[in-house]
Amino acid sequence: MQCYAGPFKQDKQIAQFILNSGINISSIESIYGKNYHTIKLILNSNAIILDKQLLGLDNYEFFTSTTITFKRLDLSVKPIEKWIIFISAGIGFLIFILIVIVLIKVCFDE
């Protein structure tokens, strides 16, 4: 892929290129299987400045490298423990009773 920027005016000498990409994990898993811990993606790019007036050189080349590491997470579904359900229901019932008592006191104290 090649992108071009310029010519620049005197007060504007910045160019920003935004690249959006995606990785199809299912196709990677179909080739390599699911027995991996991480996937390392390395993006190498370079920028060549052809404007002789900008730096006073014929050509000037910048290199950059970005490494992105994807880690495999175990997203297996686990059922909710029964004690959590019972405690949540009990606390919810106590809050309900407290609200009912407060409403009864407010309504009948007039």
C-alpha positions as CSV (number, residue, x, y, z in Angstrom):
1,M,0.0,0.0,0.0
2,Q,1.3,3.4,-0.9
3,C,0.0,6.7,0.5
4,Y,1.1,10.2,-0.7
5,A,0.9,13.5,1.2
6,G,1.8,16.9,0.0
7,P,2.7,19.3,-1.3
8,F,2.6,21.1,2.0
9,K,2.1,24.8,2.6
10,Q,4.5,26.8,4.8
11,D,2.4,26.6,7.9
12,K,1.3,22.9,7.5
13,Q,3.9,20.2,7.4
14,I,2.1,17.3,9.1
15,A,0.5,14.3,7.5
16,Q,-1.3,11.7,9.4
17,F,-2.3,8.3,8.0
18,I,-4.7,6.2,9.9
19,L,-4.9,2.5,9.1
20,N,-7.7,0.3,10.4
21,S,-7.3,-3.4,10.2
22,G,-8.8,-6.6,11.5
23,I,-7.6,-10.1,12.1
24,N,-9.7,-13.1,11.4
25,I,-8.9,-15.4,14.3
26,S,-11.0,-18.3,13.1
27,S,-8.9,-18.5,9.9
28,I,-5.7,-18.4,11.9
29,E,-7.1,-21.2,14.2
30,S,-8.1,-23.3,11.2
31,I,-4.4,-23.2,10.0
32,Y,-2.5,-23.4,13.3
33,G,-5.2,-24.9,15.6
34,K,-6.2,-23.5,19.1
35,N,-3.0,-24.6,20.8
36,Y,-1.4,-21.2,21.0
37,H,-0.9,-18.7,23.8
38,T,-0.2,-15.5,21.9
39,I,-0.2,-14.1,18.4
40,K,2.4,-11.5,17.6
41,L,1.7,-9.2,14.7
42,I,4.6,-7.0,13.5
43,L,3.8,-4.0,11.3
44,N,6.8,-2.4,9.5
45,S,6.4,0.8,7.6
46,N,8.6,3.5,6.1
47,A,8.1,7.0,5.0
48,I,10.2,8.6,2.2
49,I,10.5,12.3,2.0
50,L,11.1,13.3,-1.6
51,D,11.0,17.1,-1.1
52,K,14.6,18.4,-1.3
53,Q,13.6,21.8,0.2
54,L,12.3,20.2,3.4
55,L,15.5,18.6,4.7
56,G,18.1,19.7,2.2
57,L,18.7,16.1,1.1
58,D,17.7,14.2,-2.0
59,N,15.7,11.5,-0.3
60,Y,15.2,10.8,3.4
61,E,13.6,7.7,4.7
62,F,12.0,7.0,8.1
63,F,11.4,3.5,9.4
64,T,9.0,2.4,12.1
65,S,7.9,-0.9,13.5
66,T,4.9,-1.7,15.7
67,T,4.4,-5.0,17.5
68,I,1.0,-6.0,18.6
69,T,0.5,-9.0,20.8
70,F,-2.8,-10.8,21.1
71,K,-3.2,-13.1,24.1
72,R,-5.6,-16.1,24.1
73,L,-8.1,-15.9,26.9
74,D,-10.2,-18.7,28.2
75,L,-13.8,-17.5,27.9
76,S,-15.5,-20.6,29.0
77,V,-19.0,-20.1,30.6
78,K,-19.2,-21.0,34.2
79,P,-22.5,-21.3,36.0
80,I,-23.3,-19.0,38.9
81,E,-22.8,-20.6,42.3
82,K,-26.0,-21.4,44.2
83,W,-24.9,-19.6,47.4
84,I,-24.6,-16.4,45.4
85,I,-28.1,-16.7,44.1
86,F,-29.5,-17.4,47.6
87,I,-27.6,-14.6,49.3
88,S,-28.7,-12.1,46.5
89,A,-32.4,-13.2,46.8
90,G,-32.2,-12.9,50.6
91,I,-30.7,-9.4,50.6
92,G,-33.2,-8.4,47.9
93,F,-36.1,-9.7,50.0
94,L,-34.8,-7.8,53.1
95,I,-34.5,-4.6,51.1
96,F,-38.1,-5.1,49.8
97,I,-39.3,-5.6,53.4
98,L,-37.5,-2.4,54.6
99,I,-39.1,-0.4,51.7
100,V,-42.6,-1.8,52.6
101,I,-42.1,-0.9,56.3
102,V,-41.0,2.7,55.4
103,L,-43.9,3.2,53.1
104,I,-46.4,1.9,55.7
105,K,-44.9,4.2,58.3
106,V,-45.0,7.2,55.9
107,C,-48.6,6.5,54.8
108,F,-50.1,5.8,58.2
109,D,-48.3,8.4,60.2
110,E,-50.3,11.3,58.6
